[in-house]
Amino acid sequence: MLFSDVIGQSATKQHLAEMVEQNRLSHALLFLAKEGAGGLPLAMAFAQYIVSLPPDAPVVEDLFGGMTALAPSSGFIHPDQIADQPGFQRAAQLIHPDLHFTYPVIPRKPGDKPTSSDYIEEWRSFIQNYPYGNVYDWLQNIGADNKQGNITAEECNQIIRQLSLKSFESKYKVLLLWMPEYLGKEGNKLLKLIEEPPANTLFILVAENEEQILPTILSRCQLVRIPALEDDDIEQALIERAKAAPDAAKQITAICEGNYREALQLLQHADEDWHSLLREWLNAMLKNGPAAQVKFVDEISKLGREKQKQFLRYFNHLLEQSIRIRVLGEERVKQGEIEKDFAKRLNKIASVSQQEAIIDELDRASYYIERNANAKMLFQALTIKLYHIIQNKTLILN
């Protein structure tokens, strides 16, 4: 994987390349990126780049020796030029002997002490097919169902053993640790290794939630914050990579909020008529009464978690557009006429404070859906809550 294979993030790519060129690379990096921003593919491209650098390249002679900037070397190889190096193909196929991976896993059977290497074939397939996937996608890919993934104490011991060995081909050993949030207290086993690593060793941690990382590990890493993707980058990627129609790409980009994983999910279900379903829900809630509400709850509960989350995200998107119309004016909000009309109608049934309260409830419902809440109970309760938020300002939405 090259930097050019990673969607957008031009500023972060340039920053990483300059860190290597100017000899300012720490021995432990923490890539912090929200879901769908590209933290994992960017870290993967950077890890493959480092292990593919030729041992005699002048720029890497003292790559991890300190933080003092050096004059750029004429031997510097840019990340997008690394494909010509002998070791890159093995790195790109995730079979390079000096490139190691750690990620959450589950026991294959009761009593197992699983390590990441037990799932390396599944990992290679996952990276190839779902580079922007999240940890839920990964765990479902390995058959976790409702089991909780974990980075085990045995895995930490394996890391210590692997990195204590000399490199085989590259000058550097690289460990890419995905989702350090899944490290419990056993992660403290790695503290000394991260703080005082063997020579020519690089740790790359990739996380989504800074608050869930062990503070002792966080304090030992150089933080690389990766922003949400720009709308133009997502729209272009949907058209060129996912072969989406331009109109669909534009509409999905407006909803996905910089999350390319979510954009792909929305594209997969682009034929879903969320608009009609939302109109049915609001009319059942505000006009048609309990029988219509039960009918809607039965209908939505059959859709499955991902579609339920996308439906709530669509509602959230329209509410946000409603607020923008109030603040910026209708002419400054880029949206299709049907959705813009619906957003204007939402302004008639709820004030800004009511809309904000609804958004909070929708976010909370999405959180519980992700954690396997009973869909019928959740949407029945949500219907009642939203009714009470807007009960005094009703309008039939046609």
VENMORA-V576843 format. One record per backbone hydrogen bond with DSSP energy under -1.0 kcal/mol. CO is the residue of the C=O (numbers start at 1). NH is the residue of the N-H. E is the energy in kcal/mol with one decimal. If there is no record, write none. Layout:
# VENMORA-V576843
CO_NH_E / CO_NH_E
This chain:
# VENMORA-V576843
2_5_-1.5 / 3_6_-1.6 / 9_13_-2.4 / 10_14_-2.3 / 11_15_-2.2 / 12_16_-2.4 / 13_17_-2.4 / 14_18_-2.3 / 15_19_-1.9 / 16_20_-1.6 / 17_21_-2.7 / 18_22_-2.7 / 19_24_-3.4 / 20_23_-1.3 / 22_70_-1.6 / 27_203_-2.7 / 28_222_-3.2 / 29_205_-3.2 / 30_224_-3.1 / 31_207_-3.0 / 32_226_-3.0 / 34_37_-2.0 / 36_260_-2.4 / 38_42_-2.1 / 39_43_-2.3 / 40_44_-2.7 / 41_45_-2.5 / 42_46_-2.1 / 43_47_-2.7 / 44_48_-2.5 / 45_49_-1.8 / 46_50_-2.3 / 47_51_-2.1 / 54_57_-2.0 / 57_60_-1.4 / 58_61_-1.4 / 60_63_-1.2 / 62_65_-1.7 / 73_76_-1.6 / 78_81_-2.5 / 82_85_-2.1 / 85_88_-1.5 / 87_91_-1.9 / 88_92_-3.2 / 89_93_-1.5 / 90_95_-2.8 / 91_94_-1.4 / 96_99_-1.7 / 98_174_-2.7 / 100_176_-2.8 / 102_178_-3.0 / 105_150_-1.8 / 109_112_-2.1 / 115_118_-1.4 / 116_119_-2.1 / 117_120_-1.2 / 119_123_-2.2 / 120_124_-2.4 / 121_125_-1.9 / 122_126_-2.4 / 123_127_-2.7 / 124_128_-1.8 / 125_129_-2.3 / 126_130_-3.7 / 130_133_-2.2 / 134_138_-2.0 / 135_139_-2.6 / 136_140_-2.3 / 137_141_-1.9 / 138_142_-1.3 / 139_144_-2.9 / 140_143_-1.4 / 144_147_-2.9 / 150_105_-2.5 / 152_156_-1.8 / 153_157_-2.1 / 154_158_-2.1 / 155_159_-2.4 / 156_160_-2.0 / 157_161_-2.1 / 158_162_-2.8 / 159_163_-2.6 / 162_165_-1.0 / 173_202_-2.7 / 174_100_-3.1 / 175_204_-3.0 / 176_102_-2.3 / 177_206_-2.5 / 179_182_-2.1 / 180_183_-1.9 / 182_151_-1.9 / 184_187_-2.3 / 185_188_-2.1 / 186_189_-1.9 / 187_190_-1.9 / 188_191_-1.1 / 190_194_-2.7 / 191_195_-2.6 / 192_196_-2.9 / 200_173_-2.4 / 202_175_-2.6 / 203_29_-2.8 / 204_177_-2.7 / 205_31_-3.6 / 206_179_-3.2 / 207_33_-2.6 / 209_212_-1.0 / 210_213_-1.3 / 214_217_-1.2 / 214_218_-2.6 / 215_219_-2.4 / 217_220_-1.3 / 218_221_-1.5 / 222_30_-2.7 / 224_32_-2.5 / 230_234_-2.0 / 231_235_-2.8 / 232_236_-2.3 / 233_237_-2.3 / 234_238_-2.6 / 235_239_-1.8 / 236_240_-2.9 / 237_241_-2.7 / 237_242_-1.5 / 238_244_-2.8 / 245_249_-2.8 / 246_250_-2.3 / 247_251_-2.1 / 248_252_-2.7 / 249_253_-2.3 / 250_254_-1.6 / 252_256_-2.2 / 258_229_-1.7 / 259_263_-2.0 / 260_264_-2.2 / 261_265_-2.1 / 262_266_-2.7 / 263_267_-2.3 / 264_268_-2.2 / 265_269_-1.2 / 267_270_-1.6 / 269_272_-2.0 / 272_274_-1.4 / 273_277_-1.8 / 274_278_-2.7 / 275_279_-2.2 / 276_280_-2.4 / 277_281_-2.1 / 278_282_-2.6 / 279_283_-2.3 / 280_284_-2.2 / 281_285_-2.4 / 282_286_-2.7 / 283_287_-2.4 / 283_288_-2.7 / 289_293_-1.8 / 290_294_-2.7 / 291_295_-1.9 / 292_296_-2.3 / 293_297_-2.7 / 294_298_-2.4 / 295_299_-2.0 / 296_300_-3.0 / 297_301_-2.0 / 300_303_-1.4 / 304_308_-2.2 / 305_309_-2.6 / 306_310_-2.2 / 307_311_-2.5 / 308_312_-2.1 / 309_313_-2.4 / 310_314_-2.4 / 311_315_-2.0 / 312_316_-2.5 / 313_317_-2.6 / 314_318_-2.1 / 315_319_-2.2 / 316_320_-2.5 / 317_321_-2.3 / 318_322_-2.1 / 319_323_-2.0 / 320_324_-2.2 / 321_325_-2.4 / 322_326_-1.8 / 323_327_-2.2 / 324_328_-3.6 / 325_329_-1.2 / 329_332_-1.2 / 330_333_-1.4 / 336_340_-2.9 / 337_341_-2.5 / 338_342_-2.1 / 339_343_-2.6 / 340_344_-2.1 / 341_345_-1.8 / 342_346_-2.0 / 343_347_-1.3 / 346_350_-1.1 / 351_355_-2.8 / 352_356_-2.6 / 353_357_-1.9 / 354_358_-2.3 / 355_359_-2.5 / 356_360_-2.1 / 357_361_-1.9 / 358_362_-2.5 / 359_363_-2.5 / 360_364_-2.2 / 361_365_-2.3 / 362_366_-2.3 / 363_367_-1.9 / 364_368_-1.9 / 365_369_-2.4 / 366_370_-2.2 / 368_373_-2.1 / 369_372_-1.8 / 374_378_-2.6 / 375_379_-2.7 / 376_380_-2.0 / 377_381_-2.3 / 378_382_-2.6 / 379_383_-2.1 / 380_384_-1.8 / 381_385_-2.4 / 382_386_-2.7 / 383_387_-2.1 / 384_388_-2.0 / 385_389_-1.6 / 386_390_-1.9 / 390_393_-1.9
